[in-house]
Amino acid sequence: MRFFAGALPRIVAFDDYLQGQDMALGAKGPRVAIIHYWLVGMRGGERVLERLLRLYPGADIFTHVVRPDRLSDTIRAHRIQTTFIAKLPGAQRFYQHYLPLMPMALEALDLRGYDLVISSEAGPAKGVIAPPDAFHLCYCHSPMRYLWDHFHDYHARAGWLTKRVMPSMFHRLRQWDAISAQRPDRVLANSAFIARRIRKSWGRDAAVVHPPIDVARFGLSDTVDGPYLWVGQMTPYKRADLVVDAFARLGLPLLMVGTGEMAADVARRATPNVTIVPRLDFAALTRAYAQCRALIFPAEEDFGMIPVEANASGRPVIAYAGGGARETVIDGETGLFFDEQSVESLIDAVERCEAWLSDFSPAAALANARRFAPEVFDAGIRAAVAQGLGLETDLRDVSTPIRRIG
């Protein structure tokens, strides 16, 4: 398995890259189609999409459903075509209920005339039928969790009717998912953790290109006098409940930023040392990162951008030792791991952190964060596309400046 993120610390010169595209594919360059599962908000997958659009500013977007009011100007500026799912009743809100129809919807898309097809996969996206001469690159955030390793978690929380139909329906969907995974010419994973999941689910090898994180937008603070920090969506697998219960026993100050289906339950369990806010604007969030004692990250994430943002702010991370955190956090250098998603294990990690903080180096955290700068992502994508299209690349060094917050 080749890991692009480690093998390509340098970036393709964009002008030279476009010139190579022009020579190979004509004066106008390649026609690019980007397939994104659904566009109903701005989360990690949509930030990756924004970066792809920067690389390919003339690209057209195809998706199942779209909520333009919830998207960035960058995404809205592009031509967006939806599948027939968008025309079904209540699709913008209940789009996931139409999952069984999405394979058919993807295969109905007309991609004739496109030279490069990039599928952004976390829900169904890679199953499009690309033209025979086009290069199809799949960037996989994760195979559909609810079909594979998280099936029993979703099944346990489903309503009684959904529980009855899920086993047979998802059996068929798994067959389609595995078959359609053979359609892309190349698959990239956002982490080694996901590359292993791809191998298990799809039987394919995937090189690793970590997602782009705009680390230059974060920076150091002159004062570090804030509480511990948790940031995320309050859904079961994010384990906000674990954090609030641990800090109820620790008695240390904690700021929790987020909302979601578990928000009311978390608020009920919070003790006076815990402050909960639904959201912060970006300026306030960067200050919270830069001034926090440490970030708490208890989830098993596919990759997890939040620990990198904390390191880019010069602060350490206390993370569960599973999933993508094992690639973003360096134990004993940029953060500390805890081995079990339990209150006792997290408490032990926080107590170890209290003793370790005097040895923590913000400079080490910053250096770690720069491994995930957008330019590194660009280099990995360009190299994969150039290889797929038979082009050569010209590489040059890049660097990320350091800035200070307040």
Secondary structure, 3 states (H helix, E strand, C coil): CCEHHHHCCCEECHHHHHHHHHHHHCCCCCCEEEEECCECCCCHHHHHHHHHHHHCCCCEEEECCECHHHCCHHHHCCCEEECHHHHCCCHHHHHHHHHHHHHHHHHCCCCCCCCEEEEEECCCCCCCCCCCCCEEEEEECCCCCCCCCCHHHHHHHCCHHHHHHHHHHHHHHHHHHHHHCCCCCEEEECCHHHHHHHHHHHCCCCEECCCCCCHHHCCEECCCCCCEEEECCCCHHHCHHHHHHHHHHHCCCEEEECCCCCHHHHHHHCCCCEEEECCCCHHHHHHHHHHCCCEEECCCCCCCCHHHHHHHCCCCEEEECCCCHHHHCCECCCEEEECCCCHHHHHHHHHHHHHHHHHCCHHHHHHHHHHHCHHHHHHHHHHHHHHHHCCCCCEECCCCCCCEEC
